[in-house]
Amino acid sequence: MFDIDVPDVDSIPVGKAPETIVPSRRGPMAAAISENAGSLRDRQAAEDSIRAENDRLALEFVELKRAGLIVDRVPLDQIVTERLVRDRKPGPDEELDELKGSIREIGLSNPVRLERREDGRFELVQGMRRLQAYRALLEETGEDRFARIPAGIGAQEAETQLSYRRMVDENLIRKDISFAEMATLARRYAEDPANDCAEVSEAVAQLFKSASYTKRSYIRAFAELLARLDKVLMFPQEIPRNLGVELKRRMDNDDGLVARISTALRSAPERDAAQEVEILRGFLGEGEGTLPTGKTAAAKPAKPRQAKTTFQVPVDTGVARCNASDGRLELRHDLDFSSVDRHSLERAVAAFFKALEDE
C-alpha cells in the first residue's frame, strides 16, 4: 500500500542516528485525505463568512425597515388618518388631477410615510395628497396597480409630537399651504389634551421648530387672528400673509375692530373668497370698509379666475411639467435653466412660437 524507504540496519552504527535522513514520501491515499481535509476547512470558512454576511445584511434590513427606509406596497384599505390633525384646506384640490396624471404615467416618485399601529393597520404621517390620488385612481380605473401604494413604514412614535413634526416638516416646503392652515393645525394641536400643550404659541414652537423665527411669528399672528374671527371667516386660507399680520396688529390696538369686521362679513353671506379678502383689506384703509349703517361698502368685482391647463411632456431627461393660462406658460423640469446658454434658450423659445404659428 505504501512505499517506505528503510536504510540497511547493518550500515547504521549502534546508538547513532544515520547521517542522512531520507525524506519520507506520502502515498496517494494520504495525499487525498490531506487534500480533502483542506477542502473541508476552506468550505467551512466560506460558509461561516457567508452566514456572517447574511446575518449582517438581515440586521441592517431590519434596522432600515424600522426607520421607514424600506419601501413596501401597502393596501389602501389598511391606511387610516385618525391620529394626526391635517393642515390641508377642505374642498377640492385643483392640482390633484395633475398628480393623478403623473402617477398614472410614470408612477409615484416619492413614497408616503406610514406608522405601524397596534391593530395591524397603518397611520398616515406624510403624503395625504398622494394617498388621495391613489384612492381616486383606484375608484376611477379599478386597476390593481392602484390598490397598493408605495410606503416607508416606521414604528409608531410614542409621542404624537414627533409624528406631527414629521408631517409639518414635509409640508413646510409646499408652496400652496397657507399661514391660516398652519395656524389652524397649531390651534387644534394645542386644544388636544393628549398633547399637554396649553398655549398656541407653545404649539407653534413645537410643531414648526424647523421654520424660521419670522415664519413662526406669522403663524402665531394668524392663530390669534383666527381665534378672533373664526366664526365669521369663510375663506381664511385665502388671506395673504401681510394682510393677516397687519389686521392682527390693528386688532391689538383697537378693541372694537373685531366687532366691526364681524359685522361687515356677516352682512355679505354670499361672498366668495376674493370678496372676503377685499372686505378685510378695506379695514386697512381710512374708511375701514364699513358704512355707518354697518353694511359693507360694495366690494370691487372679483377678477374671474383664469382657466389653467396643466400637462406633462416626456423628454429625454425625464418629464417636464407645464402650466398654461391666459398670457402665461410655466415650464418646470429638473434642469438649471440659468446654466443654459442664452442663445440656446432664445432659439428654443423662437422654435416654440414658430411651432405654435405653424399649427
HELIX and SHEET records of a PDB file:
HELIX    1   1 VAL A    9  SER A   11  5                                   3    
HELIX    2   2 PRO A   28  ARG A   66  1                                  39    
HELIX    3   3 LEU A   76  GLN A   78  5                                   3    
HELIX    4   4 LEU A   96  ILE A  106  1                                  11    
HELIX    5   5 MET A  128  THR A  141  1                                  14    
HELIX    6   6 ASP A  144  PHE A  146  5                                   3    
HELIX    7   7 THR A  160  ASN A  171  1                                  12    
HELIX    8   8 PHE A  179  GLU A  191  1                                  13    
HELIX    9   9 PRO A  193  ASN A  195  5                                   3    
HELIX   10  10 VAL A  200  LEU A  207  1                                   8    
HELIX   11  11 TYR A  213  LEU A  229  1                                  17    
HELIX   12  12 PRO A  236  GLU A  238  5                                   3    
HELIX   13  13 ARG A  241  ASN A  253  1                                  13    
HELIX   14  14 LEU A  257  ARG A  266  1                                  10    
HELIX   15  15 ALA A  273  GLY A  282  1                                  10    
HELIX   16  16 PHE A  337  SER A  339  5                                   3    
HELIX   17  17 ARG A  342  ASP A  358  1                                  17    
SHEET    1   A 5 ALA A  67  PRO A  75  0                                        
SHEET    2   A 5 ARG A 148  ALA A 155 -1                                        
SHEET    3   A 5 VAL A 112  ARG A 116  1                                        
SHEET    4   A 5 PHE A 122  GLN A 126 -1                                        
SHEET    5   A 5 ILE A  79  VAL A  80  1                                        
SHEET    1   B 3 THR A 309  VAL A 315  0                                        
SHEET    2   B 3 GLY A 318  SER A 325 -1                                        
SHEET    3   B 3 ARG A 328  ARG A 332 -1                                        
END                                                                             
